[in-house]
Amino acid sequence: MNLKQKWLISLFVPYGLIMLTSMNLFPGHELLKYPQVAGMASLGLFVLFLQKTSWTHRWMAVGFFVMLGGDIAFVFFHNNLVGIGLYLVSYFFAIAALNKKPKFDRLEVLAFLVIIAIYGVVAVHLLIPNLSTEMLVAAMVFGMVLSLMSWTGFMAPRRRFFNKGVAALFALGAGFILVSDVAVAYLIFYPGFTGYILWLELLVRFTFMAGWLAFALALSGEVLTAEQE
């Protein structure tokens, strides 16, 4: 672990713990939206100021700021449609950054089908019964892109383009973001959840922060690709 990664962990992990504790102590308080977005903006600035030595850095830096726009839309304006749209765009940048040396062999295809199946369960249980046709189509497109981004991250260690530590962080980040977005879907669309559902809000915020922190830690690695080792 290099100095940049140590600094990032020493600053962002306490911030995350304070944020989650505050959400637990003051559930739904309006003032909490400011530190929520400020923390993610700081993470985005950290990535922006990293030395851009590859297109992986460049694409992910753009993805961070598109993601930040989605977070602002959700937290400040409660605009689910704009927020989901911006997250969708940020995942395209993440896919462009991470999709290196794809194999498309049986194991990779099977892994993608498993991720699609997970989202399919969500669609059957949650989306299809509760969404209009237009919203359902949008949700399925989002699910396909989310699945593709998650799959690309999960395959990073196997493809061996990035070094082992960086690839593992990309896979971890993709996993957290997949969980976060499934939780967001239930938070928004599940009719049984009304009002402020504390445990679900905590799950969404924790996995959201953890996923993008893992991406930032990966990008701050001194040796990004296996060819540099």
Backbone torsions as a table, in degrees:
resi	resn	phi	psi	omega
1	MET	NA	125.5	-177.5
2	ASN	-87.9	178.0	-174.6
3	LEU	-63.9	-40.6	179.8
4	LYS	-61.9	-41.2	179.5
5	GLN	-67.3	-38.8	178.3
6	LYS	-63.7	-42.6	178.5
7	TRP	-63.7	-41.6	-178.8
8	LEU	-63.3	-44.8	179.4
9	ILE	-66.0	-43.8	-177.1
10	SER	-65.2	-25.1	179.7
11	LEU	-95.2	-43.3	-171.0
12	PHE	-82.3	-34.0	179.9
13	VAL	-65.4	-47.9	174.4
14	PRO	-60.1	-38.4	176.1
15	TYR	-58.2	-46.2	-179.5
16	GLY	-62.2	-41.3	179.2
17	LEU	-65.1	-41.9	177.3
18	ILE	-63.7	-40.6	-179.1
19	MET	-63.5	-46.6	-178.9
20	LEU	-67.5	-38.5	177.2
21	THR	-63.7	-41.9	179.5
22	SER	-64.7	-38.7	176.6
23	MET	-63.0	-34.6	179.4
24	ASN	-72.9	-37.7	-178.3
25	LEU	-79.2	-34.4	-177.1
26	PHE	-127.9	65.4	-174.0
27	PRO	-59.5	126.3	175.7
28	GLY	77.8	7.7	-177.6
29	HIS	-67.4	134.4	-175.4
30	GLU	-62.1	-34.1	-176.7
31	LEU	-66.9	-20.7	-177.8
32	LEU	-69.0	-19.7	-177.9
33	LYS	-66.7	-26.7	-178.7
34	TYR	-70.5	-51.0	175.9
35	PRO	-67.1	-27.9	176.8
36	GLN	-58.8	-51.8	-177.6
37	VAL	-74.3	-36.5	-179.3
38	ALA	-61.4	-39.0	179.2
39	GLY	-64.4	-43.8	179.1
40	MET	-68.9	-33.6	176.4
41	ALA	-64.9	-39.3	177.9
42	SER	-64.0	-39.5	177.9
43	LEU	-64.0	-41.0	177.5
44	GLY	-63.4	-40.5	178.2
45	LEU	-65.3	-38.0	176.4
46	PHE	-57.3	-47.1	179.9
47	VAL	-65.9	-39.5	-179.2
48	LEU	-60.2	-39.7	-175.8
49	PHE	-87.1	-1.2	172.2
50	LEU	-66.6	148.5	176.4
51	GLN	-64.8	125.5	-176.6
52	LYS	-88.7	94.3	-176.9
53	THR	-96.9	-4.9	-177.4
54	SER	-155.4	169.5	176.4
55	TRP	-70.0	-23.5	174.3
56	THR	-60.0	-46.1	176.6
57	HIS	-60.3	-46.2	-173.5
58	ARG	-66.0	-48.4	-179.3
59	TRP	-63.0	-42.1	-178.1
60	MET	-68.9	-34.2	177.3
61	ALA	-61.4	-43.2	176.6
62	VAL	-65.0	-42.6	179.0
63	GLY	-58.4	-38.2	178.7
64	PHE	-60.6	-42.0	-175.8
65	PHE	-79.2	-28.1	171.6
66	VAL	-68.0	-41.6	175.8
67	MET	-58.0	-41.9	179.8
68	LEU	-61.0	-39.3	175.8
69	GLY	-60.5	-39.9	177.0
70	GLY	-64.9	-39.9	179.0
71	ASP	-64.5	-40.6	177.4
72	ILE	-62.8	-42.4	179.5
73	ALA	-61.3	-40.9	179.5
74	PHE	-70.2	-50.9	-169.1
75	VAL	-75.7	-45.9	-173.7
76	PHE	-87.9	-38.5	-172.2
77	PHE	-110.2	-5.5	-179.8
78	HIS	51.9	34.8	179.6
79	ASN	-96.9	93.0	-175.8
80	ASN	-65.1	-37.4	-176.1
81	LEU	-65.7	-47.9	178.8
82	VAL	-66.0	-42.3	179.8
83	GLY	-59.5	-47.1	179.1
84	ILE	-63.5	-40.1	179.5
85	GLY	-62.2	-42.0	-179.7
86	LEU	-70.5	-38.5	174.7
87	TYR	-60.5	-40.4	178.8
88	LEU	-58.3	-46.2	179.5
89	VAL	-64.0	-41.2	-179.8
90	SER	-61.6	-32.6	179.8
91	TYR	-71.5	-30.1	174.3
92	PHE	-62.6	-41.2	177.6
93	PHE	-66.3	-38.5	177.7
94	ALA	-64.6	-40.9	177.5
95	ILE	-61.8	-44.7	178.4
96	ALA	-60.5	-35.6	-178.3
97	ALA	-73.9	-35.3	-169.1
98	LEU	-101.4	-17.2	-173.0
99	ASN	-80.0	76.4	-177.9
100	LYS	-113.9	134.0	177.7
101	LYS	52.2	51.7	178.8
102	PRO	-64.5	144.2	-178.3
103	LYS	-100.2	-37.7	-177.8
104	PHE	54.3	34.7	175.3
105	ASP	-88.8	-173.3	-174.2
106	ARG	-59.9	-42.2	-177.6
107	LEU	-65.5	-41.2	179.3
108	GLU	-67.0	-41.5	178.2
109	VAL	-64.1	-42.3	178.8
110	LEU	-62.5	-42.2	179.3
111	ALA	-62.2	-40.9	178.9
112	PHE	-65.5	-40.1	179.3
113	LEU	-64.8	-35.3	178.3
114	VAL	-65.4	-43.5	179.4
115	ILE	-65.1	-43.2	176.7
116	ILE	-60.3	-39.1	179.4
117	ALA	-63.4	-38.3	177.3
118	ILE	-60.9	-46.7	178.7
119	TYR	-68.2	-30.7	176.8
120	GLY	-62.8	-38.0	176.7
121	VAL	-63.0	-42.8	177.3
122	VAL	-61.3	-41.8	-179.2
123	ALA	-62.7	-45.8	-177.7
124	VAL	-67.9	-42.0	-176.1
125	HIS	-78.3	-35.9	-170.3
126	LEU	-115.5	-51.6	-167.2
127	LEU	-77.9	-50.2	-175.7
128	ILE	-59.8	-42.8	-179.0
129	PRO	-73.2	-18.3	-168.1
130	ASN	-119.2	-4.1	-175.8
131	LEU	-115.2	150.3	171.5
132	SER	-68.9	168.3	-178.0
133	THR	-59.2	-44.9	-178.2
134	GLU	-63.8	-45.7	179.5
135	MET	-66.8	-34.6	179.2
136	LEU	-65.5	-42.8	177.5
137	VAL	-60.9	-44.2	178.8
138	ALA	-62.1	-41.6	-179.6
139	ALA	-66.1	-35.9	179.7
140	MET	-71.6	-36.8	175.2
141	VAL	-63.6	-45.4	177.4
142	PHE	-59.1	-43.3	180.0
143	GLY	-62.2	-37.6	178.6
144	MET	-65.3	-44.3	179.9
145	VAL	-67.2	-43.5	176.6
146	LEU	-58.8	-43.7	179.2
147	SER	-63.3	-40.8	179.4
148	LEU	-65.1	-42.6	178.1
149	MET	-63.9	-44.9	-179.8
150	SER	-62.7	-44.9	179.1
151	TRP	-61.4	-42.5	178.8
152	THR	-61.0	-42.2	177.3
153	GLY	-65.9	-44.4	-179.3
154	PHE	-62.2	-32.4	-177.8
155	MET	-82.0	-9.8	-177.1
156	ALA	-55.8	-45.0	179.2
157	PRO	-63.1	-33.9	-177.1
158	ARG	-75.9	-31.3	-176.0
159	ARG	-77.8	-20.7	172.1
160	ARG	60.4	29.9	171.1
161	PHE	-81.6	-45.1	175.8
162	PHE	-86.9	157.5	176.2
163	ASN	-68.8	167.3	-168.5
164	LYS	-60.5	-45.7	-178.0
165	GLY	-64.7	-44.2	179.5
166	VAL	-64.9	-44.9	-179.9
167	ALA	-61.4	-41.0	179.4
168	ALA	-63.7	-39.0	178.3
169	LEU	-67.7	-39.3	176.3
170	PHE	-62.2	-42.2	179.2
171	ALA	-65.4	-41.4	178.8
172	LEU	-63.4	-44.8	178.6
173	GLY	-61.1	-42.5	178.9
174	ALA	-62.4	-38.5	179.2
175	GLY	-65.4	-44.8	178.9
176	PHE	-61.9	-42.0	-178.2
177	ILE	-67.8	-36.6	175.6
178	LEU	-59.7	-47.2	178.6
179	VAL	-62.5	-43.0	-178.7
180	SER	-59.4	-45.7	-176.2
181	ASP	-72.2	-33.1	174.0
182	VAL	-65.2	-41.4	177.7
183	ALA	-64.0	-38.9	177.0
184	VAL	-61.5	-41.1	179.6
185	ALA	-58.7	-43.9	178.8
186	TYR	-69.6	-35.5	179.1
187	LEU	-62.8	-38.3	-175.6
188	ILE	-86.0	-43.7	-165.6
189	PHE	-106.8	-16.3	-175.8
190	TYR	-75.3	120.0	-174.4
191	PRO	-67.5	-20.0	179.6
192	GLY	-75.6	-13.8	179.5
193	PHE	-102.3	108.0	178.2
194	THR	-123.3	147.9	-178.1
195	GLY	76.6	-154.4	-177.0
196	TYR	-94.9	111.4	-179.3
197	ILE	-97.7	98.9	-169.3
198	LEU	-59.6	-49.5	-175.2
199	TRP	-63.0	-34.5	-179.8
200	LEU	-75.1	-38.9	174.8
201	GLU	-60.7	-41.9	178.4
202	LEU	-64.7	-42.1	178.8
203	LEU	-62.2	-45.1	179.9
204	VAL	-60.9	-48.7	-175.8
205	ARG	-68.3	-40.9	-179.8
206	PHE	-62.9	-50.4	-176.9
207	THR	-68.6	-34.1	177.4
208	PHE	-62.9	-49.9	179.5
209	MET	-65.1	-43.4	-177.6
210	ALA	-64.0	-39.0	-179.7
211	GLY	-63.8	-48.6	-178.6
212	TRP	-74.1	-28.5	173.1
213	LEU	-64.2	-42.2	178.0
214	ALA	-61.1	-41.2	176.2
215	PHE	-61.7	-43.4	-179.3
216	ALA	-64.8	-40.5	177.4
217	LEU	-63.2	-39.9	177.7
218	ALA	-62.0	-44.8	-178.0
219	LEU	-67.7	-24.6	-179.1
220	SER	-88.9	5.1	174.8
221	GLY	-64.7	138.4	-178.7
222	GLU	-68.5	-32.6	176.9
223	VAL	-116.4	109.6	-172.9
224	LEU	-88.7	-45.3	-173.6
225	THR	-107.7	157.2	180.0
226	ALA	-64.4	-30.1	-179.2
227	GLU	-66.8	-21.3	-179.4
228	GLN	-85.0	-12.9	-176.0
229	GLU	-72.2	NA	NA
